[in-house]
Each structure stands twice: as C-alpha cells, then as structure tokens.
Amino acid sequence: MILYLVRHGQSEANLKGIIQGHAEFPLSDLGKEQAALTGEAFQVEHLDAIFTSDLGRAKKTAEAIAKHHPLEVHTWDKVREVGLGPLEGKTRAEMKAAFPDLETKSLLTSGIEGSETVEEITARCEYVLEQLRAGYDNKKVVIVSHGGFISIFLMYLIAGPKWQELTRPFMIGNTGITKVEWRSDEQVKFHFVNRTNHLEREKDLKTTTVLY
C-alpha cells in the first residue's frame, strides 16, 4: 500500500495564530491557492481512495484533489486533528496567560483537562492503521488531515504505542505531502515527508505553523 498524508491548506486560524484542534476555521485565500496546487500535483497520480478529516479545512483541501479524479471523498473523523479542549480558539499569548504551565509542554500531549489523551490518540492511530491494512492492500490512498495528527501518526508507524516516548521529529507545513509505503510482510518505508515543492511553481506559497 502507498499512503499519501496531506495536511490541509492554510486556514484563517493558521493565518491569525489561533490554536484550532477540533474547532472549525475555513481556508484562507492563500489556503485555497495551496489546495488547488495540491490537487494539480496529484492529477497525474492514479489514486484508489481519498479520505479526509471531517473538519472543513481538510474537506476543502481533499475536494481540490478529488477534482482531478473520478473518486468520492470519504469523510473520516478518526483522522481529524488532536482535540485540544480549552486551548481551542486561543492565541499562544492567550494560552500562556490562561495556562502558564503549558509554555514548555507540547500542546498535543499536554494532558490538560478536556483535551484528547495520549490513550485516545493512540487508539485512533491503531484503528486507522488497521482499517487501511485491511481494506487497501496494494492500493494508493490519500488522507487529508492535520499537522498534529499526521506527525503523531508517523511516530506511531515508527514506534507503535510507544510513540509518545519519542521527541517529535516532524514539522508538517500547509499542504505538505508525505508518502509512506508498506506491504503486509514489511516494515513501513518513508519515501518523503512534508514535500511542498508543488507550492513553488509560480511563487512561493509555503506556510508553516506549529499551531494546530
């Protein structure tokens, strides 16, 4: 199986430095451009399935990819962004004022009450991998998701349920494309991570943010 993991285009929250998590924010004008270019980048690829997070910024990005393929976009809540509870909708400055202890912690695994737990995230990763392996062996699949979930899922592919013991090595930019491959009897192989050269064709449209 070949799996392409794609982060959504820049959202209005990315643009304004707002923490999103499960909160809904639309694509910015730049994010729409990024999504269109991502769709063009995939138009020469044969794809067997396109999945997307159920959050609008991911769905719009997935639709831009599906525009070039005779495929339905399947919404999948298991690949939505990590839930950040009371942090959602806040800027970093607002988060620091309300939760000063989080300044030196990862937002994704802060353990703050109301946020998604490591156990819940792990269960999602396990389920997604099981479903993909069961239904899409020898297929090419795109999943449009989010920077936080993609980076954790990649760590899960490396370390399984011990992913949280790793220092997160991945930074995923808006519409960054990651390609991984595995067969049932082989370890996962990483072809590339966070490729964004599709955004450099006319002008540099790359954007990177660590806000989720």
C-alpha positions in Angstrom: 0.0 0.0 0.0 1.1 3.5 -0.8 -0.4 6.2 1.5 -0.2 9.9 0.9 -0.8 12.0 4.1 -1.6 15.6 3.2 -2.1 18.5 5.6 -4.9 20.9 4.8 -4.2 24.3 3.3 -3.6 27.4 5.4 -6.7 28.2 7.5 -7.8 31.6 8.8 -6.7 30.4 12.2 -3.3 29.5 10.9 -3.1 32.9 9.4 -4.1 34.6 12.7 -2.0 32.4 15.0 -5.1 30.8 16.7 -5.0 27.2 18.1 -7.6 25.1 16.3 -7.8 21.4 17.4 -11.3 20.4 16.7 -12.5 23.9 16.2 -13.8 24.9 12.7 -12.0 27.5 10.7 -12.2 28.0 6.9 -9.3 28.0 4.5 -7.7 31.4 3.9 -7.4 32.8 0.4 -3.8 31.5 0.4 -5.0 28.2 1.7 -7.4 27.9 -1.2 -4.5 28.5 -3.6 -2.4 25.9 -1.8 -5.2 23.4 -2.1 -5.7 24.0 -5.8 -2.0 23.5 -6.4 -2.1 20.3 -4.3 -4.9 19.0 -6.5 -2.8 19.7 -9.6 0.2 17.9 -8.1 -1.9 14.7 -7.7 -3.7 14.9 -11.1 -1.1 12.6 -12.8 -1.2 10.0 -9.9 -3.5 7.0 -10.0 -5.5 7.0 -6.7 -7.8 4.4 -5.4 -9.3 6.3 -2.5 -9.4 9.8 -0.9 -10.2 10.2 2.8 -10.4 13.4 4.7 -10.9 14.6 8.2 -14.4 15.8 9.0 -13.2 19.3 9.6 -13.9 21.8 6.9 -10.4 23.0 6.2 -9.4 19.4 5.4 -12.5 18.6 3.4 -12.0 21.6 1.1 -8.4 20.5 0.5 -9.5 17.0 -0.3 -12.1 18.2 -2.7 -9.4 20.1 -4.6 -7.6 16.8 -5.0 -10.7 14.8 -5.9 -11.5 17.4 -8.6 -8.9 15.6 -10.8 -10.1 12.0 -10.1 -13.3 10.1 -10.5 -13.4 9.4 -6.8 -15.7 10.2 -3.9 -14.2 11.9 -0.9 -14.8 9.8 2.2 -15.1 11.8 5.5 -13.4 10.1 8.4 -13.5 11.5 11.9 -10.7 9.3 13.0 -8.1 11.4 11.1 -9.3 14.8 12.5 -6.9 17.0 14.4 -6.0 16.2 18.0 -8.6 17.6 20.4 -7.1 20.5 22.4 -10.1 21.3 24.6 -9.9 24.6 26.4 -6.9 25.7 24.3 -9.0 25.8 21.1 -9.7 29.3 19.8 -6.9 30.9 21.8 -3.7 32.6 20.5 -0.4 31.5 22.1 -0.4 34.6 24.2 -3.9 33.9 25.5 -2.9 30.3 26.2 0.2 31.4 28.1 -1.9 33.7 30.2 -4.6 31.1 31.0 -2.3 28.1 31.3 1.3 29.3 32.1 2.5 25.7 32.8 1.9 24.8 29.2 4.6 27.1 27.8 7.3 24.3 27.9 5.0 21.4 27.0 3.7 20.0 23.8 0.2 21.2 23.0 -0.6 17.8 21.6 0.1 15.8 24.7 -0.3 18.5 27.4 -2.7 16.4 29.5 -4.8 19.4 30.2 -8.3 18.5 31.3 -10.7 18.5 28.3 -8.0 17.7 25.7 -7.6 14.4 24.0 -5.5 11.9 26.0 -2.5 10.0 24.7 -4.5 6.8 25.1 -7.3 8.2 22.9 -4.9 9.4 20.3 -3.1 6.0 20.3 -6.4 4.2 19.8 -7.2 6.4 16.8 -3.8 5.7 15.2 -4.2 1.9 15.8 -7.7 1.9 14.3 -6.7 3.9 11.2 -3.7 1.7 10.5 -5.8 -1.5 11.0 -8.5 -0.2 8.6 -6.1 0.8 5.9 -4.2 -2.5 6.0 -7.5 -4.5 6.0 -9.1 -2.7 3.1 -6.4 -1.1 0.9 -3.6 -3.6 0.4 -1.7 -2.8 -2.9 -3.8 0.4 -3.3 -2.9 4.1 -3.4 -4.7 6.2 -0.8 -4.7 9.9 0.1 -5.7 11.1 3.6 -6.1 14.8 4.1 -5.6 15.5 7.8 -3.9 18.0 10.1 -0.3 18.8 11.2 -0.7 17.4 14.7 -2.4 14.2 13.8 -0.1 13.5 10.8 3.1 14.0 12.9 1.8 11.7 15.6 0.6 9.0 13.1 4.1 9.0 11.6 5.6 8.5 15.0 3.1 5.7 15.6 4.2 4.0 12.4 7.7 4.1 13.8 7.2 3.2 17.4 3.7 1.9 17.8 2.0 2.6 21.1 5.3 4.0 22.5 5.2 6.9 20.1 4.8 9.4 22.9 8.3 8.5 24.2 9.8 10.0 21.0 10.8 13.6 20.7 8.5 14.7 17.8 10.8 15.0 14.7 8.3 16.1 12.1 7.1 19.5 11.1 4.3 19.4 8.6 3.5 22.6 6.6 0.2 23.5 5.0 -0.5 21.0 2.2 2.8 19.3 2.9 2.7 15.8 1.3 4.1 12.7 3.0 4.4 9.4 1.2 4.7 6.1 3.1 4.6 2.5 1.8 4.2 -0.9 3.3 3.3 -4.4 2.5 1.9 -6.9 4.9 5.2 -8.6 5.5 7.4 -5.5 5.5 8.2 -2.6 7.8 6.8 0.8 6.7 9.0 2.8 4.4 9.1 6.6 4.2 9.6 7.9 0.7 9.4 11.6 1.7 7.9 13.8 4.5 6.4 17.2 4.1 7.1 17.7 0.5 5.9 21.2 -0.6 7.6 21.7 -4.0 4.1 21.9 -5.6 3.8 25.3 -3.9 6.9 26.7 -5.6 5.8 26.5 -9.3 4.8 30.2 -9.8 5.5 31.9 -6.5 6.5 30.6 -3.1 3.2 29.8 -1.3 4.7 27.7 1.5 3.4 28.4 5.1 4.4 26.5 8.2 2.9 26.9 11.6 3.2 24.8 14.8 -0.3 25.9 15.9 -2.8 23.0 15.5 
